[in-house]
Amino acid sequence: MSLYQRFKKLVSSVRCTILTLATAAVVLAVPASVTATTLPTMPATGYDQVRSGIAHGTVSSITYYSSVGAANRTMEVYTPPNYDSTKKYSVIYGIHGIGAWPDTIFASWCCGASTVADNLIADGVIKPIIIVAMDNNDIDTHTELCNAIIPYIESHYNVRADADHRGIYGYSLGGGATFNEAFGISTGLDTFHYISPTSAATFNHPSDANMFPNGGAVAKQKMKCLFISCGDADWDGFYPGNLATHNYCVTNSIPHYWLSVAGGGHDGGVWRPAMWNFLQLADQAGISDSIGGTYSIVSRNSGKAIDAYNFGTANGTALVQWPYWGGTNQQWTVTDTGNGQYSIVGVQSGRGLDIYNFGTADGTAVELWDYWGGANQKFYITETDSGYYRITPTHATSSCLDVTGNSTADGASIHLWTWLGGYNQQWAFQTP
């Protein structure tokens, strides 16, 4: 695991330290051994202004048929600059306030999501992401979001369809709905792992004790980022309730971030900074990560894991498939080496997956070898279907890791083969 990945993991297991800033009061969960990040904070001037000389994403108005409302409805969808339909993206779903419309999530006077995202992407601060704004009027929010909006997006865009790559943001009434979607619905934290209510209404979600039962045990286990924000001069009177939720989280050691905007009302002066912070916090917590960490690597075809044969640790040890039982010879540390490439190193052996002698022919052995960074030891890991990946050596890009003969037998060898799209060429990366 890289230092950056270790840092992200530590940040995701935060405890609260209070920082007082001139413009905002901030609480963020950071272990004592880690220097506090500057987020959340109030952004510098210009963060929400359209910039020339950079690529811009596209906001599209989408009309779809809602089986929930039995009528055509509209959503707004932001696709990032240089959107590529062959690549998978993560998604943040936005919920507007009372009497408003989906386009307010992107409007410059309101949340400004498209401009804020464009600027952060251009600066290399966040990875490209899709942002969807639903119509929250005259409909049951939960049913429409989960039974109509999300299925539409996942069937019309190339997105990662799991909670690890799905966030939710809402302002005002939509902020209360955001709390409710994540913590008021029994399956909420199986749908969203990144949550950002801002200036949240206090009347359309459960109490703090009901949102976080048992001291927030489920939230602590499942969520990756909770960011709560509100202006301390909120003229709709929502500040005390949001502050109380923050304090409840502090008391119960529920990891979260808190931004209190000094002098902030109930408007875009709070909601745009919230968007700016949330896009970064979610990115840091891994919403757009495809892979990275320590895993078992399991064949889609057989359900068996890549295994260093007979606990071998020597150079040249063969790799086979074997039922996963938790051995360190079945665990692999995947590290981003840059340029979309990854190393895969055995936990037990400390040696890398290696394509024998830089071979490119079908049937070339995959083995353990001292990792030195060769092209035959670096791989592209490309999502083929939600939760499954093709593993392609960088020196042989038409090939992939393959279980010989489409076998499901224990001990079947792992070798190189031309990519055909078979299930014996697709792999799940599972946390040990």
N, C-alpha and C positions, 0 to 999 in steps of 0.2 A: 504494500500500500504506500503510495507516495505521501510526502509530507503534506501536500495540499489536501489529499483525501483524508489524512488523519485529522487535519485541522477542521475540515468540514464535519467529520464525524464527531469531534469534540464539541463544535459549535452546536450541533443538533441535539446534544445532551445537556443543554444549558441549565445553569442555576442563575438566580437573578442578582445582578449588581446594578446599582442605581447611578446613573450619570446625569448631572444637571448641566444643561446647556443654556445659553442666553435666550435662544428662541424656542426651546422645547425641552420637556422632561422626558427622559428616555429610560426604559428598563430593557435590558437584554440579557439573555441567558448565556453566560460564559463561565467556564470553569476558572478557578483562581489561577491556574497555571498558564492560561492563555491570555495574551494581550487582547483587550476588548476591541472589536471592530468598530468602525465609525458609524455603522448602521444599527438602528434607524436614526436618522437625523434629518434636519431640514436641508433641502438641496440648494445649491448655488443658483444664482440668477441665470436664466437661459435654459435650464434643464427641460422646460416645457415649450420651448419655441421651435418652430420649424426651421431647420438648418439647410442652407444650400450646400452643394458639394458633397452630399452623402446620398446613399441609396435610401429610398423610402418604400415602406410597405403599402399594401392596398387594403382599404376598408370597403367591403362589398355588402350590399343589402340583399339578403337572401329570403325569398318567399318559399315557404314549405307548408305542407299540409300537416296539421296537428290532429292526430287521432284523439288527443285529450280534449281539445276544444271543438273538435269536429268542424274545423274551418281552416282556411289559409291564414298563416301568421307570418311575421317577419322577424328575423334576427340580423344582427350586424356581425360580420366576421372580418377580423384583421389577419391577413397573411403577411409574414415578414418580408423585408427586402430580399430579392432574388429567391423567392419561394420556389422550391423544387418538389414537384408532386411525387418524385421517386424516393424522397427522403422522409423519414418519420419525424414528426414534431410533437412536442408536448403542448398542452392546452390549459389556459386559464379562462374560466367562465365568469362573466360579469353580470351582476344584478343591479338594476337601477333603483332609484327611490320612487316614492309615491308621486303619481301624477306626471312622471317623466317617461322617457322612451329609451329604447336600446342605444340610439346614437349618442346619448349623453355620456356613455362610457368612453367615447372617443372625442367628444366635443372639447374644444380648446378651453372653454370657460368652465368645464365641469371636471371630468377625470383625465382627459387628454391622453388616453392610453396609447393611441397609435403614435403620436409624436414622441411621447416619453420613451416608448419602446424603440422607435427608430433611432433615437439619439444614443440610448444605451447599447444597442446592437452595433451602431457605427463606431462607438468608442471601445468595443470589445469587452464591455463589462458584463453583458449577458449573452447567452446563446439565442439564436432566432426561436421565436415561439409564436403560436397562434393564440389570439384572444377572441373570445366569442361573447357577444352581448345579447342576452335573451330579452324578450318582451315579457315583463313581469305584471302586466295589467290584465285584470279580468280573467285570471287563470290560477289554478293551484300551482304554486311555484315548484314544489318538489316533484309533483307528477309530471308537469310539463318539462322540467329540466331533465329528469332521469328517464322519462319514457318517450320523449320526443326530441329535445334539443341534442342531448349527448348521442343518442343513436344516429341522428341525422349527420352530425359532425363525423362520427366514426365510420360512417358508410360513404361519405362524400369527400373526406380529406384523409391524407396519409398520416394518421396520428397514433401515438402510443396510447392504447386503450386500457390503462390501469391507473390505480390511485397514486402510485409513485410518480406518475407523470401528468397529474391532473390537479389544478388548483381552482380556488373560488374566491372572488373578490366582490364585495357589494358595499354600496354607500346608502346611508339613511335607512329607509325601509328595507332596501336591499342588503344593508349591513346586518340588520336583524335576521333577514332570511338566510344570510350566510352563516351566522351562528347556528340557526336552526338546521340548515342542511348538513353541517358538519357534526353538530353535537346534540341536536334534537331528534334526529332520525336514527333509528337503530343501526342502519347500514351506512351512515354518513361518513365514517372514517374508513370504510371500505371503498368509498367513492372518491374522496378528496383527502390528500395528505398535506396540502398547503392551503392555509385559510387566512383571509384578510378582511375582516369587517371594519369599516371606517365610519365614524359618526353613527354607529348602529342604533336604530330604533330599539327601544327597550321593552316593547309590548308584544312583539311577534316572535319571541323565542323563549325557551324554558328558563327557569331560574338558574343561577350559577351552580347550585347544588345538584340540580337535575341535569344540567349540561355536563357536569364533571362529577358523576357519582364515584363513590369510593376513593375520594381524593384525586380524581382524574386518572385512575389507573389505565383505562383504555386509551385515553388521549396520550398519556405518556408512552404507551407501547406503540401506538400506530402513527400519530401525526409527525410530520417532519418540520413544519413551520406554522406557527400561529403568530400573527401580527395584528395587534389591536391598536387603533388610533382614534383620536377625537380632539377637537378644539376645546380648550377650557372655557371659551365664551360661546359655546354652542347655543344658539338662540332657540332651538327646539327642546332644550333642556335634557339632552341625552348624555351630557358629560358625566354626571354623578353615577349613572348606571354603568357606563363603560369603565370608569375608574374603579367601581366596585368589582367588576369582573376581573380587571387587572389585579386588584388587591387579593381577590380570591385565589387567583393563580399563584401569586407570590406566597400566600399563606400555605398553599398545598404543594408548593414546589413543582408546579406545572410549567414546563418550559414554554416560554413565549417571549415576544417582543412587544414593547409598549411605547407609543409616541404620543405625548401630550403636547399639542400645538398651542403655545402661549398666544392668547388673543385670537385664536382661530375660531371662526364661526361655524355655520352649518352650510358649507359651500366648497367650491373647487379649491379654495386656498388651503383646505385640509385634504381633500380627496386626491388632488394631483400629487402632492408629496407622498401620500399613502401609496399611490400606484407606483411611484418612482422607487420607494423603499421596498415594496412588496416584490416587484419584478426582480430586484437584486437579491433579496433574502431568499426567495424561492429558488432562484438560480444557484445560489451558494449552497442551499440545502439539497440540491440535486434534482430539481424538477426536470431539467433538460439533459441530465446525464443518461447515456445509453448503457454504460457498463463501467466497472471499476471497483476493485475490492477483492476479497477472497471468496471463492465460490467452489462448489462442485460443478462440473460441466457434464450435463446429462443428455444423452441421445434422445431425440424426439421419437425415434423409431422403437428403441428397446427399453427406454426408461432407465438405462444403466449408465454409470459414470465413467469418465476417463480415469484410468488407474495406471500408476507406474507398476509394471509387472513385478509381482512377488516382492513388493516393498523395495525394489531396486532404487539405488541413489547414484549409481555410477554413470559416467558418460556412456551413451549408447543403449541405456535401458529402454526396452520396448514399452509402448503404450497400448493398452487394451481396454475393452469395456468390462465392467464388473458391477454387480449390484452395490449400490452405495450403502456403506455401513459406518461412515464417519472417519475412516482412516486418513491420516495426513498425506498418505500417498495418493489420495483421491481429491485433495484440495489444492487449489491453484490461485495464486495472486495475479490479478490482471491489472496492469498499470498502463496508463496513457503515456506514450512516449512522444506524442506530438504528431501533427499532420494526419490525424485520424487513425494512427497506428497504435498497437498495443503489444506489450510483452506478456507472456503467460508463463509463470515460474512456479514450480512445485514447492509446496509448503514444506514437505519432508526433506526433499533433496536440495532445495535452493538452486536447482538447475532449470533452464528454460526448455519449453517445447521447441523443437528444432526439426526442420525438414532435412533429412539426411543428405549431406554433401551437396546442398543447394539443388537437389533434384527437382525436376518439373514433370517427370513422366508419371502417368497413372500407376499407382501401386508403390510409389516411393515411401519409405518408412518415415514415420513420425516418432521421434525418440527424445530422451533427455540429453542435454549437453550444457556445458558451462555457458552461461549467458554472456555474450559479448556485444550484442546489438546488431548482429548481421541481419540482412533482409530476409533470410530464411528462419529468423527467430522473431520476426515482427509480423503482426497480423492485422488485417482489417476485420473488424467484428461488425457485421451488418445485419440489422433486424430484417427478418424475412416475413415474419408474422408476429402478432403480439406475443412476446415472451420467448421467441425462438430466433436464433442467430446463425448466420453462415460465418465460418472462420476461414479467412483467406490469407495465405502467406503473401507478403508484399512482393516477393520475387516471382510469384506464379499466380497472377491475378485471375486466371480463368479456372483455377483449381480451388480445392477446399479440403478441410479435414472430413474424412469419410470413414464409416464403419464398413469393413470389407464385406462384400457380397450381400449387403443389406441384412446382415446377420443380427439376430437378437440373442445369440448364445453368449454365455460367460466366456471371457477370454478372447473374443473376436478382436482382431487387431485394428488399430487406428492407422490409417495411411492417407496419402494424398490421392485425390481423384478429381477429374474434370467435374465442375459444378453442373449438376443436372436438376437440382431442386428437390431431390429425394429426402424423405424424413430421416434417412440414415446420414444425411449431410447437414442436419439442422440440430442445434444444441440449445438447451436452457441453462442459464447461469443461475444457480440456486445457492442461497446463503446457507453455509453449513450449520 
